[in-house]
Amino acid sequence: SSSSSSSSSSSSSIGLRLARPNISTLLPYRCARDDYEDGILLDANENSLGPVLSDGQRNDLELERYPSPYQIPLKELFSGIRGCVPSQVFVGVGSDEAIDMLFRIFCVPSLDNVITTPPTYGMYKVCAAVNDVAVKEVPLTEGFELRVDAMLAAVDARTKIIWVCSPGNPTAKCVSVSDVRRLASEFDGIVVLDEAYVDFAAGGSMACLVDEFDNVVVLQTLSKAFGLAGIRCGFAIGHPSVVQLMNNVKAPYNLNSLTSEKAIDALRNMPKLRRNVEAILGERERVRKELEARDFVVRVRDSDSNFLLFQMTGGAKECYQMMADKFLVVTRYRGTEIHCEECIRVTIGKREENDAFLKALDGAHGRLKGEVAL
């Protein structure tokens, strides 16, 4: 059945219509800052003597106080950059919190199922297992494109979410907008588009689809292009009714004050983001050409991301292990995944790191080749 568009009458309740009944009727936890934010605050059993930190440590953020449950300044800044409105934005602990939350909101344990498209990000499967939700796998084509007909054919009455990663991990490839649009219009459930690597992609974000389809949720993060994996900050962009459910379900103070301060600072430094992305993309093309010049590399996949997936003639796992053990260069062996036989995934680092990788790859391959010859 066709999903209602965001202009239809049922649009305001898409979240409630698709959510588990116990989530639809959930009364969210009311925290101290819901009622009053100013004055002498003796309502939350905080320690107003201040944090136990080393002398001389500044406490500009008043860390003895609970952080804002709503993160309004952060949402306003992010939505201005991404072309949405704050009511469409959920802020969480990386993208992983949003992934787990969407399972908990929409999937009834031991009854419902979701669809994934291997090879893809491993957390969808882990979260499904944790939440006792079945996974239907519809692999990508050998060229890493969505098989939309097969995905829609796999849908049954208990399919609640379709997970799509774009750019993909480990594929590094963006999916087509027309494929996502078709899934959203023909699937009466939630289509999640995980855009963790989107800032490296020439085509940009598909977040505008949230205005066109009320059942699309787009995930983004500060862990990749923004270089802030250590602060754990991610976003979900979706219909306000879906975002409201996510806010109802989340822990009251899920984002800490230190994280939101750094996130706001980063979002005010978009020119630096663009410079860093440009530098990484330049290095990516240099490393690609270097890899393609090696006779033991069968092919290097096209990349819309900050990493390259390349296939070797053989011995990829042994090469990966030797690079890590003997040359102290750590990559990821992906050869166990579908369409990734004899493949290694390498993140594009600084120029000197990339040079060290290429040297390690040559060294490991040469050593292994020598061992085989012996």
C-alpha positions as CSV (number, residue, x, y, z in Angstrom):
1,S,0.0,0.0,0.0
2,S,1.2,3.5,-0.7
3,S,2.5,5.5,2.2
4,S,0.7,8.8,2.8
5,S,2.6,11.8,1.7
6,S,3.5,14.6,4.1
7,S,0.6,16.7,2.9
8,S,-2.1,14.1,3.6
9,S,-4.4,14.1,6.6
10,S,-2.9,11.0,8.3
11,S,0.5,12.6,8.1
12,S,0.3,14.3,11.5
13,S,0.0,10.8,13.1
14,I,2.4,8.7,11.0
15,G,4.5,8.1,14.1
16,L,1.5,7.0,16.2
17,R,0.0,4.9,13.4
18,L,3.2,2.9,12.8
19,A,4.5,2.7,16.4
20,R,4.0,-0.1,18.9
21,P,0.8,0.5,20.9
22,N,2.8,0.8,24.2
23,I,5.0,3.5,22.7
24,S,2.1,5.4,21.2
25,T,0.5,5.8,24.6
26,L,3.7,6.3,26.5
27,L,3.8,9.2,29.0
28,P,7.4,10.4,28.8
29,Y,9.5,11.0,32.0
30,R,9.1,14.5,33.2
31,C,12.5,15.9,34.3
32,A,13.3,18.8,36.6
33,R,13.9,21.3,33.8
34,D,10.5,20.7,32.1
35,D,8.9,23.1,34.6
36,Y,11.5,25.7,35.5
37,E,15.0,26.6,34.2
38,D,15.9,29.7,36.1
39,G,16.2,30.8,39.7
40,I,17.7,29.0,42.7
41,L,17.5,25.4,41.5
42,L,16.8,23.0,44.3
43,D,14.5,20.7,42.4
44,A,16.8,18.1,40.8
45,N,19.0,16.9,43.7
46,E,22.0,18.2,42.0
47,N,25.2,19.2,43.9
48,S,25.2,23.0,43.8
49,L,28.7,23.1,45.5
50,G,30.0,22.2,42.0
51,P,31.9,19.4,40.3
52,V,34.8,17.6,42.0
53,L,37.5,18.6,39.5
54,S,41.1,19.7,39.8
55,D,41.7,23.2,41.1
56,G,41.9,25.7,38.3
57,Q,39.6,23.7,36.0
58,R,37.0,26.1,34.5
59,N,33.4,25.3,34.9
60,D,31.8,27.5,32.3
61,L,29.2,24.8,31.5
62,E,28.0,24.5,35.1
63,L,28.6,20.7,35.0
64,E,26.9,20.3,38.3
65,R,23.6,20.9,36.5
66,Y,21.8,18.4,34.3
67,P,22.1,19.3,30.6
68,S,19.1,20.5,28.5
69,P,16.8,17.6,27.6
70,Y,15.9,19.4,24.3
71,Q,19.2,20.8,23.0
72,I,17.4,23.7,21.2
73,P,20.4,25.7,20.2
74,L,22.1,22.6,18.7
75,K,19.0,21.6,16.8
76,E,18.5,25.1,15.5
77,L,22.0,25.3,14.2
78,F,21.9,21.8,12.7
79,S,18.5,22.3,11.0
80,G,19.7,25.6,9.5
81,I,22.7,23.8,7.9
82,R,20.7,20.8,6.7
83,G,17.7,22.6,5.4
84,C,15.1,21.3,7.9
85,V,13.3,22.6,11.0
86,P,14.1,21.8,14.7
87,S,10.9,19.9,15.1
88,Q,12.2,17.4,12.5
89,V,15.5,16.8,14.4
90,F,16.3,14.3,17.1
91,V,19.8,14.5,18.7
92,G,21.4,11.4,20.1
93,V,24.5,9.6,21.2
94,G,26.0,9.0,17.7
95,S,23.7,7.4,15.1
96,D,23.6,4.2,17.1
97,E,21.2,5.5,19.7
98,A,18.7,6.5,17.0
99,I,19.1,3.1,15.3
100,D,18.3,1.2,18.5
101,M,15.5,3.6,19.3
102,L,13.8,3.1,15.9
103,F,13.8,-0.6,16.5
104,R,12.3,-0.1,20.0
105,I,9.6,2.3,18.8
106,F,8.4,0.5,15.7
107,C,9.2,-3.2,16.1
108,V,7.4,-5.6,18.3
109,P,9.9,-8.2,19.7
110,S,9.6,-11.7,18.3
111,L,6.9,-10.7,15.9
112,D,8.1,-7.9,13.6
113,N,10.9,-7.9,11.0
114,V,13.1,-5.4,9.1
115,I,14.9,-5.5,5.8
116,T,18.6,-4.8,5.3
117,T,20.7,-4.8,2.2
118,P,24.1,-6.6,2.7
119,P,26.9,-5.8,2.6
120,T,26.0,-3.0,5.0
121,Y,26.6,-1.5,8.5
122,G,26.7,-4.3,11.1
123,M,24.8,-2.5,13.8
124,Y,21.4,-3.0,12.1
125,K,21.7,-6.7,12.6
126,V,23.1,-6.3,16.2
127,C,20.3,-4.0,17.2
128,A,17.7,-6.4,15.6
129,A,19.1,-9.3,17.7
130,V,19.1,-7.2,20.9
131,N,15.5,-6.3,20.3
132,D,14.5,-9.8,19.2
133,V,13.5,-8.6,15.7
134,A,13.9,-10.8,12.6
135,V,16.1,-9.5,9.7
136,K,15.3,-10.2,6.1
137,E,18.4,-9.7,4.0
138,V,18.1,-8.6,0.4
139,P,21.7,-8.3,-0.9
140,L,22.7,-5.4,-3.1
141,T,23.6,-6.1,-6.7
142,E,27.3,-7.0,-7.5
143,G,27.6,-3.3,-8.4
144,F,26.3,-2.3,-4.9
145,E,22.9,-1.0,-6.0
146,L,19.6,-1.6,-4.3
147,R,17.3,-4.4,-5.7
148,V,14.1,-2.5,-5.1
149,D,11.8,-5.0,-6.6
150,A,13.3,-7.8,-4.4
151,M,13.1,-5.6,-1.4
152,L,9.4,-4.7,-1.9
153,A,8.7,-8.4,-2.6
154,A,10.3,-9.3,0.7
155,V,7.9,-7.0,2.6
156,D,5.2,-8.8,4.6
157,A,2.5,-7.5,7.0
158,R,5.1,-7.5,9.9
159,T,7.9,-5.6,8.1
160,K,8.3,-2.3,9.9
161,I,11.6,-0.8,8.8
162,I,13.8,-0.9,5.7
163,W,17.4,0.1,6.4
164,V,19.4,1.7,3.7
165,C,23.0,3.0,4.1
166,S,24.1,5.7,1.7
167,P,27.0,6.1,1.2
168,G,27.2,2.5,2.2
169,N,29.6,0.8,4.6
170,P,31.6,-1.1,3.3
171,T,30.4,-0.3,-0.2
172,A,31.4,3.4,-0.1
173,K,28.6,4.0,-2.7
174,C,25.5,6.2,-2.6
175,V,22.2,4.7,-3.6
176,S,20.0,6.5,-6.1
177,V,17.4,9.0,-5.0
178,S,14.8,7.4,-7.3
179,D,15.3,4.1,-5.5
180,V,14.7,5.6,-2.1
181,R,11.8,7.6,-3.4
182,R,10.2,4.4,-4.7
183,L,10.7,2.5,-1.5
184,A,9.2,5.4,0.5
185,S,6.1,5.6,-1.7
186,E,5.5,1.8,-2.0
187,F,6.4,0.7,1.5
188,D,3.9,1.4,4.3
189,G,6.6,1.5,7.0
190,I,9.7,3.4,7.9
191,V,12.5,3.8,5.4
192,V,15.7,4.7,7.2
193,L,18.5,6.3,5.2
194,D,21.8,6.2,7.1
195,E,23.9,9.1,5.9
196,A,26.9,8.8,8.2
197,Y,29.3,9.5,5.3
198,V,27.2,12.0,3.4
199,D,29.5,15.0,3.6
200,F,32.0,13.2,1.4
201,A,29.4,12.5,-1.3
202,A,29.2,14.8,-4.3
203,G,25.4,14.4,-4.5
204,G,24.9,15.6,-1.0
205,S,22.2,14.7,1.5
206,M,18.7,13.3,0.7
207,A,17.3,14.9,3.8
208,C,14.9,16.9,1.6
209,L,13.0,13.6,1.1
210,V,11.7,14.0,4.7
211,D,9.5,16.9,3.5
212,E,8.2,14.7,0.6
213,F,7.6,11.5,2.5
214,D,6.5,11.3,6.1
215,N,7.9,7.8,6.5
216,V,11.5,8.6,5.7
217,V,14.0,9.1,8.5
218,V,17.6,10.3,7.7
219,L,20.4,9.6,10.1
220,Q,23.6,11.7,10.2
221,T,26.5,12.0,12.6
222,L,29.5,14.2,13.6
223,S,31.7,11.2,13.8
224,K,33.0,11.1,10.2
225,A,33.5,14.3,8.2
226,F,33.3,16.5,11.3
227,G,36.1,14.5,13.0
228,L,34.2,14.2,16.3
229,A,33.8,10.5,16.8
230,G,34.9,10.9,20.4
231,I,32.0,13.1,21.5
232,R,29.3,10.7,20.3
233,C,26.8,13.0,18.6
234,G,24.3,12.0,15.9
235,F,21.0,13.2,14.4
236,A,17.8,11.8,13.1
237,I,15.8,13.9,10.6
238,G,12.2,12.8,10.2
239,H,8.5,13.7,10.4
240,P,7.8,15.6,13.7
241,S,5.5,12.9,14.9
242,V,8.3,10.3,14.6
243,V,10.8,12.7,16.2
244,Q,8.4,13.3,19.1
245,L,8.2,9.6,19.7
246,M,12.0,9.4,19.8
247,N,12.1,12.3,22.3
248,N,9.4,10.5,24.4
249,V,11.5,7.2,24.5
250,K,15.0,8.6,25.0
251,A,16.7,8.9,28.3
252,P,15.9,12.5,29.6
253,Y,19.4,13.8,29.5
254,N,20.9,11.6,26.7
255,L,23.3,14.3,25.4
256,N,25.8,15.6,27.9
257,S,26.9,19.3,28.1
258,L,30.4,18.7,26.9
259,T,29.2,17.0,23.8
260,S,26.7,19.7,22.9
261,E,29.3,22.4,23.4
262,K,31.7,20.8,21.0
263,A,28.9,19.9,18.5
264,I,27.7,23.6,18.4
265,D,31.3,24.7,17.9
266,A,31.8,22.3,15.0
267,L,28.6,23.4,13.3
268,R,29.8,27.0,13.4
269,N,33.0,25.9,11.5
270,M,31.5,24.7,8.2
271,P,34.4,26.3,6.1
272,K,36.8,24.1,8.0
273,L,34.7,21.0,7.4
274,R,34.7,21.8,3.7
275,R,38.5,22.2,3.7
276,N,39.0,18.9,5.5
277,V,36.7,17.1,3.2
278,E,38.4,18.5,0.1
279,A,41.8,17.4,1.5
280,I,40.5,13.9,2.2
281,L,38.9,13.6,-1.3
282,G,42.2,14.6,-2.9
283,E,44.1,12.0,-0.9
284,R,41.4,9.4,-1.7
285,E,42.0,9.9,-5.5
286,R,45.8,9.7,-5.0
287,V,45.5,6.5,-3.0
288,R,43.0,5.1,-5.6
289,K,45.5,5.6,-8.4
290,E,48.3,4.1,-6.4
291,L,46.2,1.0,-5.7
292,E,45.1,0.7,-9.3
293,A,48.7,0.7,-10.4
294,R,49.5,-2.4,-8.4
295,D,49.2,-5.7,-10.3
296,F,47.9,-7.6,-7.2
297,V,44.9,-5.3,-6.9
298,V,42.1,-6.5,-9.1
299,R,39.9,-3.4,-8.7
300,V,39.2,-0.4,-6.5
301,R,35.5,0.3,-6.0
302,D,34.2,3.8,-6.7
303,S,33.9,5.8,-3.5
304,D,31.5,8.5,-2.3
305,S,33.1,8.3,1.1
306,N,36.3,8.7,3.1
307,F,37.5,5.1,2.5
308,L,38.3,2.8,-0.4
309,L,37.2,-0.8,-0.8
310,F,39.7,-2.7,-3.0
311,Q,39.9,-6.3,-4.1
312,M,43.2,-8.3,-4.2
313,T,44.1,-11.3,-6.4
314,G,44.3,-13.3,-3.3
315,G,45.6,-13.4,0.3
316,A,43.7,-10.3,1.4
317,K,43.1,-11.7,4.9
318,E,46.8,-12.6,5.4
319,C,47.9,-9.3,4.0
320,Y,45.5,-7.4,6.4
321,Q,46.9,-9.3,9.3
322,M,50.5,-8.8,8.3
323,M,50.0,-5.1,7.8
324,A,48.7,-4.8,11.3
325,D,51.2,-7.2,13.0
326,K,54.4,-6.4,11.2
327,F,53.9,-2.8,9.8
328,L,51.5,-1.5,12.5
329,V,49.1,-0.2,9.8
330,V,45.5,-1.3,10.7
331,T,42.9,-1.7,7.9
332,R,39.7,-3.8,7.8
333,Y,39.4,-7.2,6.1
334,R,35.9,-7.4,4.5
335,G,36.3,-10.6,2.6
336,T,33.6,-12.5,4.5
337,E,30.8,-10.2,3.2
338,I,28.8,-10.7,0.1
339,H,30.4,-9.2,-3.1
340,C,33.5,-8.4,-1.1
341,E,35.7,-11.5,-1.7
342,E,39.4,-10.8,-1.1
343,C,38.5,-7.2,-0.2
344,I,40.2,-4.8,2.3
345,R,38.6,-1.5,3.4
346,V,41.1,1.3,4.1
347,T,40.2,4.7,5.6
348,I,41.8,7.7,4.0
349,G,44.1,9.3,6.6
350,K,46.7,12.0,6.5
351,R,49.1,12.0,3.6
352,E,51.9,10.3,5.6
353,E,49.5,7.7,7.0
354,N,48.4,6.9,3.5
355,D,52.0,6.6,2.4
356,A,52.7,4.2,5.3
357,F,49.6,2.1,4.3
358,L,50.8,1.8,0.7
359,K,54.3,0.9,1.9
360,A,52.9,-1.7,4.3
361,L,50.6,-3.1,1.6
362,D,53.6,-3.6,-0.7
363,G,55.7,-5.0,2.1
364,A,53.1,-7.5,3.3
365,H,52.2,-8.6,-0.2
366,G,55.8,-9.1,-1.1
367,R,56.5,-11.0,2.1
368,L,53.5,-13.3,1.6
369,K,54.4,-13.8,-2.1
370,G,57.9,-14.8,-1.0
371,E,56.6,-17.2,1.6
372,V,54.3,-18.8,-1.0
373,A,57.3,-19.1,-3.4
374,L,59.3,-20.9,-0.7
